[in-house]
């Protein structure tokens, strides 16, 4: 792949107005603040709940993935255009895979049952690991394909519904579904490059979806700990 002097792939550009950058920065700062506060609250809830070490470990994995994704996304999108920005882009895209796998982990551990659930989790982590490696080692390639893979991986739990997410409470199930729909619909704005404030709108959808999935996880933790 050919790179420009600032380190970015030649096919990629970054043209946003000052107002658009400020709006997107505000969304990211809110996301990082809420993500850190939410992660602390979740880990504290899991610590004092009646859970086993595996359940608590799965919550830690999810919390780490959540904070990492929000933090790296903020760093990448708010960093001035430079070679370092395009290095951050690799991690930003790679951590989407981590977030998907990290979200499935506590759900399978807390409410999943049987070898099908664990097999699905193993497949999700395997694909996520491959996706992370490709994003880090081969940046800027197959970006549109990656979007489709993100969506398919995110909705893969439907294929093993009875074994993976059927045990969720109705409230947790609704939040999980709404979060998935927000992520999916938000992709429209992700690819709509000509729309003013497109990046801020897309990241608002991501933040709202992440909040819904957070609600699913913490609700499941509290239910399992009772």
Number of C-alpha atoms within 10 A of each C-alpha: 10 9 12 12 10 13 15 23 16 13 10 11 9 9 10 15 11 9 11 17 17 15 15 23 20 15 20 24 16 14 24 22 13 16 24 18 12 19 21 14 14 23 19 12 17 24 17 11 16 16 17 12 11 12 21 24 17 21 28 21 17 27 26 17 22 25 21 21 23 27 19 21 23 23 18 20 20 17 14 12 16 13 15 14 18 22 15 19 22 21 20 24 24 24 25 22 27 23 24 21 25 25 24 25 25 26 25 22 19 25 19 24 16 11 10 16 23 17 12 19 23 14 15 23 20 13 16 24 16 14 21 21 15 18 23 19 11 12 20 20 13 11 12 10 9 17 17 13 16 18 16 12 18 20 15 16 21 12 11 15 14 15 20 25 22 16 18 20 15 11 12 21 20 16 22 22 16 16 24 20 15 19 23 20 14 19 17 12 18 17 14 12 13 8 11 13 18 19 23 21 19 22 24 20 22 23 23 17 23 24 19 21 23 24 21 25 26 21 19 21 25 16 15 15 17 8
